[in-house]
Amino acid sequence: MLVETLTGRTNIDKFRVRARNDNNKMGFTLAEVLITLGIIGVVAALTIPSLITNYQKKVTAERLKQAYTVIYNTIRSVENENEGPLITLTKTDKGDVVKHNFFAELYLVPYLSGLTKTKYKKPPTTWKGTSTYFSPSYIYCMQNGICFWSLGNGGYNPETDYGWLNYLYILVDINGPSLPNITGKDIFYFAVHFNDTGTVIDGKTFGVKATSSIQELYGDGADASAGGCNKTGVSWSNGSKCTEIIMRNNWKIPKEYPW
């Protein structure tokens, strides 16, 4: 009886030791946990900003395409209704800021429902903070949060063969009056060209040709301070060629884009 009891106790003790050893094998030391957390933190610090940036770029391009689709379809509907090309500014209206929104008020506002009229608290600028002369006194915002206004422009553009005053700009702000209000970041140019066969809407602002290289659009050459898509230009028109870059890249912001 005593032998059986001792044997039973011995077996129990062996089981407890084995269980204790197994538990020790399954656990982690404090140092191991801290090292693991440190590695996770480093990886997160390296990847999360990139993921956020990529997401912001994707949203920006998608909303820009959405704005283009709305403007394009609206103008096409108006042309069909008018049974012919749309009118444009006259020569005497070229520098009249009051007339800048004439195109939007004639051909977009009456045909888009749910618009609101608002103002910028911080006027649009370039990346370098240069003020732009096209800062509107008011903008129109759609229900999806995208705002727009038109900018009367003029002058002969020999590079695109568009004549005097037969083009203007529609500018869109993909997130409305909210910051940063920077051209090429959340504000983008669309060029509207008028001809006998109909209205053309694209990203070919002044100086942009179908043959213009991507490098020329970024403004790495002589045009670096006059409307390129870069962070160093100091011209009021810097950022005006960013739309063309995104459109050429199948409505995606490329890696080399000055985000």
C-alpha positions as CSV (number, residue, x, y, z in Angstrom):
1,M,0.0,0.0,0.0
2,L,2.8,2.4,0.9
3,V,4.7,1.5,-2.3
4,E,1.7,2.2,-4.4
5,T,1.2,5.6,-2.7
6,L,4.9,6.5,-3.2
7,T,4.7,5.4,-6.8
8,G,1.6,7.4,-7.4
9,R,3.2,10.5,-5.9
10,T,6.2,10.0,-8.0
11,N,4.1,9.9,-11.1
12,I,2.3,13.0,-10.1
13,D,5.5,14.8,-9.5
14,K,6.9,13.8,-12.9
15,F,3.7,15.0,-14.5
16,R,4.0,18.4,-12.8
17,V,7.6,18.8,-13.8
18,R,6.8,17.8,-17.4
19,A,3.9,20.3,-17.6
20,R,6.0,23.0,-16.1
21,N,8.7,22.4,-18.7
22,D,6.1,22.4,-21.5
23,N,4.7,25.7,-20.3
24,N,8.2,27.2,-20.3
25,K,8.7,26.0,-23.9
26,M,5.4,27.6,-25.1
27,G,6.1,31.1,-23.6
28,F,8.1,34.1,-24.7
29,T,10.6,36.1,-22.6
30,L,10.1,39.8,-22.1
31,A,13.1,40.5,-24.3
32,E,11.6,38.5,-27.1
33,V,8.3,40.3,-26.9
34,L,10.0,43.8,-26.9
35,I,12.2,42.9,-29.9
36,T,9.1,41.7,-31.8
37,L,7.2,44.8,-31.0
38,G,10.1,46.9,-32.0
39,I,10.3,45.2,-35.4
40,I,6.6,45.6,-35.9
41,G,6.9,49.3,-35.1
42,V,9.7,49.9,-37.6
43,V,7.9,48.1,-40.3
44,A,4.7,50.1,-39.6
45,A,6.7,53.4,-39.6
46,L,8.1,52.5,-43.0
47,T,5.0,51.2,-44.7
48,I,2.0,53.1,-43.3
49,P,3.0,56.5,-44.7
50,S,3.5,54.9,-48.1
51,L,0.1,53.2,-47.9
52,I,-1.6,56.5,-46.9
53,T,0.1,58.4,-49.8
54,N,-0.9,55.7,-52.3
55,Y,-4.5,55.8,-51.1
56,Q,-4.6,59.6,-51.3
57,K,-3.2,59.5,-54.9
58,K,-5.8,56.9,-55.9
59,V,-8.7,58.9,-54.4
60,T,-7.4,62.1,-56.1
61,A,-7.2,60.5,-59.5
62,E,-10.6,58.8,-59.2
63,R,-12.3,62.1,-58.1
64,L,-10.6,63.9,-60.9
65,K,-11.9,61.4,-63.5
66,Q,-15.3,61.7,-61.9
67,A,-15.3,65.5,-62.3
68,Y,-14.2,65.1,-65.9
69,T,-17.0,62.7,-66.6
70,V,-19.6,65.0,-65.2
71,I,-18.3,68.0,-67.1
72,Y,-17.9,66.1,-70.3
73,N,-21.4,64.6,-70.2
74,T,-23.0,67.9,-69.2
75,I,-21.4,69.8,-72.1
76,R,-22.4,67.1,-74.5
77,S,-26.0,67.3,-73.4
78,V,-26.0,71.0,-73.7
79,E,-24.5,70.8,-77.2
80,N,-27.2,68.4,-78.3
81,E,-29.9,70.6,-76.9
82,N,-28.4,73.7,-78.6
83,E,-27.8,71.7,-81.8
84,G,-24.4,73.2,-82.4
85,P,-21.1,74.3,-80.8
86,L,-21.2,76.4,-77.7
87,I,-20.4,80.1,-77.7
88,T,-17.2,81.6,-76.0
89,L,-15.9,84.9,-74.7
90,T,-15.5,87.9,-76.9
91,K,-12.2,89.7,-77.2
92,T,-13.3,92.5,-74.9
93,D,-14.2,90.0,-72.2
94,K,-10.8,88.5,-72.0
95,G,-9.5,90.2,-68.9
96,D,-12.9,90.7,-67.2
97,V,-12.8,88.7,-63.9
98,V,-16.6,89.1,-63.6
99,K,-16.9,87.1,-66.8
100,H,-14.7,84.3,-65.6
101,N,-17.6,82.1,-64.5
102,F,-19.7,82.9,-67.5
103,F,-19.2,79.4,-69.0
104,A,-20.0,77.6,-65.8
105,E,-23.1,79.7,-65.3
106,L,-24.3,79.2,-68.9
107,Y,-23.5,75.5,-69.5
108,L,-23.0,73.7,-66.2
109,V,-24.9,75.3,-63.4
110,P,-28.4,75.1,-65.0
111,Y,-27.9,71.5,-65.9
112,L,-26.5,70.1,-62.6
113,S,-28.9,69.6,-59.7
114,G,-28.1,70.1,-56.0
115,L,-25.3,72.7,-56.5
116,T,-24.2,75.0,-53.7
117,K,-22.4,78.3,-54.2
118,T,-19.6,79.0,-51.7
119,K,-16.3,80.9,-51.3
120,Y,-12.7,79.9,-50.5
121,K,-11.4,80.9,-47.1
122,K,-7.8,80.3,-48.3
123,P,-7.4,81.3,-52.0
124,P,-5.8,78.7,-54.3
125,T,-2.0,78.8,-54.7
126,T,0.8,76.9,-56.3
127,W,3.1,74.5,-54.4
128,K,5.4,77.4,-53.7
129,G,2.6,79.5,-52.3
130,T,2.4,81.8,-55.3
131,S,-1.1,83.4,-55.6
132,T,-3.0,82.8,-58.8
133,Y,-4.8,85.5,-60.6
134,F,-7.7,83.1,-61.3
135,S,-8.7,82.9,-57.6
136,P,-12.5,82.9,-58.0
137,S,-14.8,85.1,-55.9
138,Y,-17.1,82.1,-55.7
139,I,-17.2,78.4,-56.7
140,Y,-19.9,75.9,-57.3
141,C,-20.0,72.6,-55.4
142,M,-21.7,69.4,-56.4
143,Q,-23.3,67.0,-53.9
144,N,-20.3,64.7,-54.1
145,G,-18.1,67.5,-52.7
146,I,-16.3,68.3,-56.0
147,C,-16.3,72.0,-56.8
148,F,-15.6,73.9,-60.0
149,W,-15.5,77.3,-61.7
150,S,-14.6,78.5,-65.1
151,L,-11.7,80.8,-66.1
152,G,-12.0,83.0,-69.1
153,N,-8.7,82.9,-71.0
154,G,-7.5,84.2,-74.3
155,G,-4.6,84.7,-76.7
156,Y,-3.4,82.7,-79.7
157,N,-1.7,79.4,-78.9
158,P,0.4,78.5,-82.0
159,E,1.5,75.2,-80.3
160,T,-2.0,73.8,-80.3
161,D,-3.4,75.7,-83.3
162,Y,-6.3,77.0,-81.2
163,G,-7.1,80.6,-82.2
164,W,-7.9,83.7,-80.3
165,L,-10.3,83.2,-77.4
166,N,-11.6,79.9,-78.5
167,Y,-10.6,78.1,-75.4
168,L,-10.9,78.6,-71.6
169,Y,-10.4,76.6,-68.4
170,I,-12.6,74.8,-66.0
171,L,-10.9,74.3,-62.7
172,V,-12.1,71.6,-60.3
173,D,-11.3,71.2,-56.6
174,I,-11.7,67.5,-55.7
175,N,-12.4,68.2,-52.0
176,G,-14.1,71.6,-52.2
177,P,-13.0,74.6,-50.0
178,S,-11.1,72.3,-47.7
179,L,-7.3,72.6,-47.7
180,P,-4.7,72.4,-49.1
181,N,-6.2,74.3,-52.1
182,I,-3.0,73.8,-54.2
183,T,-3.0,73.4,-58.0
184,G,-1.8,70.0,-58.9
185,K,-2.7,68.7,-55.4
186,D,-6.4,69.1,-55.1
187,I,-7.1,71.7,-57.7
188,F,-6.8,70.8,-61.4
189,Y,-7.2,72.5,-64.8
190,F,-9.4,71.2,-67.6
191,A,-9.0,73.0,-70.9
192,V,-12.2,73.6,-73.0
193,H,-11.5,74.2,-76.7
194,F,-14.2,75.4,-79.1
195,N,-14.2,74.5,-82.8
196,D,-16.7,74.1,-85.6
197,T,-17.3,70.4,-84.9
198,G,-17.9,70.7,-81.2
199,T,-16.4,71.3,-77.8
200,V,-13.3,69.5,-76.7
201,I,-12.5,69.0,-73.0
202,D,-9.0,67.8,-72.1
203,G,-5.8,68.5,-70.1
204,K,-4.1,70.4,-72.9
205,T,-3.7,73.8,-71.3
206,F,-1.6,76.6,-72.8
207,G,1.7,75.2,-74.2
208,V,0.6,71.6,-74.1
209,K,0.7,69.7,-77.4
210,A,-0.2,66.1,-78.2
211,T,3.5,65.7,-78.9
212,S,4.6,67.2,-75.6
213,S,6.8,64.8,-73.6
214,I,6.1,63.9,-70.0
215,Q,9.4,65.6,-69.1
216,E,8.1,68.8,-70.7
217,L,4.8,68.5,-68.8
218,Y,6.7,68.3,-65.5
219,G,8.5,71.4,-66.5
220,D,12.1,70.1,-66.2
221,G,13.2,72.2,-69.2
222,A,12.7,75.9,-70.0
223,D,9.1,75.8,-68.9
224,A,10.0,74.9,-65.3
225,S,8.6,78.2,-63.9
226,A,5.7,78.7,-66.3
227,G,2.9,76.2,-65.8
228,G,4.8,72.9,-65.4
229,C,3.7,70.3,-62.9
230,N,6.4,70.6,-60.3
231,K,7.0,72.0,-56.8
232,T,9.7,74.5,-57.8
233,G,7.9,76.7,-60.3
234,V,7.0,80.2,-59.1
235,S,4.6,81.1,-61.9
236,W,0.9,81.6,-61.2
237,S,0.2,78.9,-63.7
238,N,2.4,76.2,-62.2
239,G,0.4,73.0,-61.8
240,S,-1.7,73.7,-64.9
241,K,-0.2,70.7,-66.8
242,C,-0.8,68.1,-64.0
243,T,-4.1,67.1,-65.4
244,E,-2.6,66.1,-68.7
245,I,-0.1,63.9,-66.9
246,I,-2.8,62.0,-65.0
247,M,-5.0,61.6,-68.1
248,R,-2.1,60.2,-70.1
249,N,-1.4,57.8,-67.4
250,N,-4.9,56.3,-67.7
251,W,-6.2,58.3,-64.8
252,K,-3.6,57.3,-62.4
253,I,-1.0,59.4,-60.6
254,P,2.5,58.1,-61.5
255,K,5.3,57.5,-59.0
256,E,7.3,60.5,-60.2
257,Y,4.4,62.9,-59.7
258,P,5.4,65.7,-57.3
259,W,3.0,64.7,-54.5
